[in-house]
Amino acid sequence: MNLKDKSVIIMGAGRGIGQAIAVELAGRGARVFCSARHKDQLRATERLIKSQGGTVATVVADVTDRKQVGKMAAAALRTFGRIDVLINNAGSFRAVGALWEVSPETWRQDVTTNLFGPFLCCQAVLPPMMQQRQGIIINLAGGGIDRPFLGASGYGCSKTGLMRLTDTLAFELQEAGYSGIQVYAIDPGFIRTAMTEHIPKTKEGAKWIPDMKEWFRLGKDHPAQEAAEAVAKLIQISQPALSGRVFFWHQNFAEIERRAQDIRARDTFQLRYLTNF
């Protein structure tokens, strides 16, 4: 998909990865509709995009609130006339510690924000996308989808669930005859954000995820801009054969595009059982 004049909703666009994605896609000619919980952060994103000549609109919304999400999608549709892309970036990583240590309410908040939130956003944008018979949904994955994430069961379980939501929705759409709508997950990698910087400063983070502090010290984090560029590349190479897959920010997207049919035939870039002994 060529991003020129496409209408893109970006959730969690007030700062960090979401803001970087919004600026990147606007710079490529997309009309971006940014949403987050905090108005001041959204205004900062809006000023940044407008200063570079981009087209942007914003609305405050909590991804866990069905009514707010519905109003957000309706506002985007009124503003730009269509919804071409949804980026589910809003996230929560607050329940840090062993399962028997963390607050059930905090654990539930992580799962609700990271899994139920994208579910609500997908439901809200699918009617116009199905009417258009075209669209792209990208869910931001994260740690825990490929292995246990010690000290982060809420985050890891929610992101693993988000990956299963991604491929299930993708195949449901194909089965229903809507192959023009593709659904992907992308892992943005380890990025220094307000969320990740806070974790190693806590007692629980130092105990259960001690490597995070060392990763920052050694400079193993990478800029949010690189994740944003990966999202743009994924949108550009999107096609039915790749729908339902998870990709990583550092991959060669030109090669993925070239090998799309092989990826589909082998059912790779997926969560699957390994049954070989």
C-alpha positions in Angstrom: 0.0 0.0 0.0 1.3 3.4 -0.9 0.8 5.7 2.1 0.2 8.9 0.1 -3.2 10.4 1.2 -4.1 7.2 3.1 -6.0 7.6 6.4 -4.1 6.1 9.3 -5.3 5.7 12.9 -2.5 5.4 15.5 -3.3 4.5 19.1 -1.0 5.5 21.8 0.4 8.3 19.6 1.2 10.8 22.3 4.8 9.7 22.9 7.4 7.1 22.3 6.9 4.5 19.6 3.4 5.8 18.7 4.6 9.3 18.2 7.5 8.2 16.1 5.1 6.1 13.9 2.8 9.1 13.5 5.6 11.4 12.4 7.1 8.8 10.1 3.8 8.0 8.3 2.8 11.6 8.1 6.2 12.3 6.5 5.4 9.7 3.9 2.2 11.5 2.9 -0.4 9.7 5.1 -3.2 11.6 6.9 -2.7 10.5 10.5 -5.4 10.4 13.1 -3.7 10.2 16.5 -5.2 9.0 19.7 -4.0 8.7 23.3 -5.3 9.2 26.8 -3.5 12.5 27.5 -4.4 15.7 25.5 -1.1 17.5 26.2 0.9 14.6 24.7 -1.3 14.5 21.7 -0.9 18.2 21.2 2.9 17.7 21.2 2.6 15.1 18.5 0.3 17.3 16.5 2.6 20.3 16.7 5.5 18.1 15.6 3.7 16.8 12.5 2.3 20.1 11.5 5.8 21.7 11.8 6.9 19.3 9.1 3.9 20.0 6.8 2.0 16.8 7.6 -1.7 16.3 7.9 -2.9 15.3 11.4 -6.0 15.2 13.6 -6.2 14.1 17.2 -8.8 12.8 19.7 -8.4 11.7 23.3 -9.5 8.1 23.9 -8.9 5.2 26.3 -8.5 2.0 24.3 -10.1 0.0 27.1 -13.4 2.0 26.9 -15.7 0.7 24.2 -17.7 3.9 23.9 -14.5 6.1 23.6 -13.0 3.8 21.0 -16.2 3.9 19.0 -16.3 7.6 19.1 -12.7 7.8 18.1 -13.2 5.6 15.0 -16.3 7.6 14.0 -14.3 10.9 14.4 -11.5 9.5 12.2 -14.1 8.5 9.5 -15.8 11.9 9.6 -12.4 13.7 9.4 -10.8 11.8 6.6 -13.7 10.0 4.9 -12.2 6.5 5.3 -10.0 4.4 7.5 -7.1 2.7 5.6 -4.8 1.6 8.4 -5.1 1.0 12.1 -1.9 0.9 14.3 -2.6 -0.7 17.7 0.3 0.7 19.7 -1.2 1.7 23.1 0.4 -0.5 25.8 0.8 -1.1 29.5 3.7 -2.8 31.4 3.0 -2.3 35.0 2.7 -5.7 36.6 6.4 -6.6 37.3 7.2 -9.5 39.6 6.5 -13.1 40.0 2.9 -14.3 39.5 2.4 -14.7 43.3 3.8 -11.2 44.0 2.0 -8.9 41.5 -1.3 -7.1 42.1 -4.2 -8.9 40.3 -5.6 -5.5 39.4 -2.4 -4.3 37.9 -1.9 -7.6 36.0 -5.5 -7.3 34.6 -4.7 -3.7 33.5 -1.8 -4.9 31.4 -3.9 -7.6 29.8 -6.9 -5.3 29.3 -4.8 -2.5 27.7 -2.6 -4.8 25.6 -5.2 -7.3 24.4 -8.8 -6.1 25.0 -7.9 -2.6 23.8 -6.7 -3.8 20.3 -9.8 -6.1 20.1 -12.0 -3.1 20.7 -10.1 -1.0 18.1 -10.2 -3.7 15.5 -14.0 -4.1 16.0 -14.4 -0.3 15.6 -12.6 0.0 12.3 -13.6 -3.2 10.6 -17.1 -2.0 9.4 -15.7 0.8 7.2 -12.7 -1.4 6.1 -15.1 -4.2 5.1 -17.3 -1.7 3.2 -14.1 -0.6 1.4 -12.9 -4.2 1.1 -9.5 -2.9 1.9 -7.5 -2.0 5.0 -4.4 -2.9 7.1 -4.3 -3.5 10.9 -0.9 -3.7 12.6 -0.7 -4.8 16.2 2.5 -3.9 18.2 3.9 -7.1 19.7 6.5 -7.4 22.3 8.5 -9.5 24.8 6.9 -12.9 25.7 5.5 -14.0 22.3 8.3 -16.4 21.6 9.4 -17.5 25.1 8.6 -17.1 28.8 9.1 -13.5 30.1 10.0 -13.9 33.7 8.7 -11.2 36.0 6.3 -10.0 33.3 3.6 -12.6 33.0 0.8 -10.0 32.4 2.7 -8.3 29.6 4.0 -11.5 28.1 0.6 -13.2 28.2 -1.2 -10.2 26.7 1.3 -9.9 23.8 1.1 -13.6 23.1 -2.7 -13.3 23.1 -2.4 -10.3 20.8 -0.4 -12.5 18.3 -3.2 -15.1 18.3 -5.8 -12.4 17.9 -3.7 -11.2 14.9 -3.7 -14.5 13.0 -7.2 -15.5 14.0 -8.6 -12.2 12.7 -6.5 -12.4 9.5 -7.8 -15.9 8.7 -11.4 -15.1 9.6 -11.3 -12.2 7.1 -9.8 -14.4 4.4 -12.4 -17.1 5.1 -15.2 -14.5 4.8 -13.9 -13.2 1.5 -12.2 -10.0 2.8 -8.6 -10.8 1.7 -8.1 -7.1 0.9 -8.0 -6.5 4.6 -4.7 -7.7 6.1 -3.7 -8.0 9.8 -0.1 -8.1 11.1 1.9 -8.0 14.3 5.3 -6.3 14.4 7.8 -6.5 17.3 9.4 -3.1 17.6 12.4 -4.3 19.6 13.9 -2.9 22.7 13.3 0.9 22.8 14.0 3.4 25.5 10.6 4.8 26.4 9.0 6.2 29.5 7.5 2.8 30.1 10.7 0.8 29.7 12.9 3.3 31.6 10.7 3.0 34.6 11.0 -0.8 35.0 14.7 -1.1 36.1 14.2 1.7 38.6 11.7 -0.4 40.6 12.6 -3.0 43.2 10.6 -5.6 41.3 12.2 -4.7 38.0 15.7 -4.9 39.5 14.9 -8.4 40.9 13.1 -10.0 38.0 14.3 -8.1 34.9 17.8 -7.1 35.9 19.1 -7.3 32.4 17.1 -4.3 31.3 19.3 -1.9 33.2 22.4 -3.4 31.7 20.9 -3.3 28.2 20.4 0.5 28.6 23.9 0.9 29.9 25.4 -1.0 27.0 23.2 0.9 24.5 21.4 -2.2 23.3 18.2 -0.2 22.9 17.5 1.3 19.5 15.6 4.5 18.4 11.9 4.4 18.1 12.4 5.9 14.6 13.7 2.5 13.4 10.6 0.8 14.6 8.5 3.5 12.9 10.3 2.9 9.6 9.7 -0.9 9.9 6.0 -0.2 10.3 6.0 1.9 7.1 7.9 -0.8 5.2 5.4 -3.5 6.4 2.5 -1.4 5.1 4.2 -0.9 1.8 4.8 -4.7 1.2 1.4 -5.8 2.6 -0.4 -8.5 0.7 -2.8 -11.4 1.4 -0.1 -14.0 1.5 1.6 -12.3 4.4 -1.5 -11.5 6.5 -1.6 -13.0 10.0 2.2 -13.0 10.5 4.5 -11.4 13.0 7.6 -9.6 11.8 10.5 -7.9 13.5 11.7 -4.3 13.1 15.2 -5.3 11.9 14.1 -7.7 9.1 14.7 -7.3 5.4 11.2 -6.4 4.2 12.2 -6.5 0.6 13.2 -10.1 1.0 10.0 -10.8 2.9 8.0 -9.4 0.0 10.0 -11.5 -2.5 9.4 -14.7 -0.5 5.8 -14.0 0.4 4.4 -17.2 -1.2 7.0 -19.3 0.4 6.3 -17.8 3.8 2.6 -18.6 3.3 3.3 -22.2 2.1 5.6 -22.9 5.0 3.3 -21.1 7.5 6.3 -19.3 9.1 6.5 -16.1 11.2 3.7 -17.6 13.3 3.0 -19.1 16.7 2.8 -22.9 16.1 3.5 -26.1 18.0 6.8 -27.8 17.3 5.8 -31.5 17.2 9.0 -33.1 15.9 10.9 -35.2 18.4 
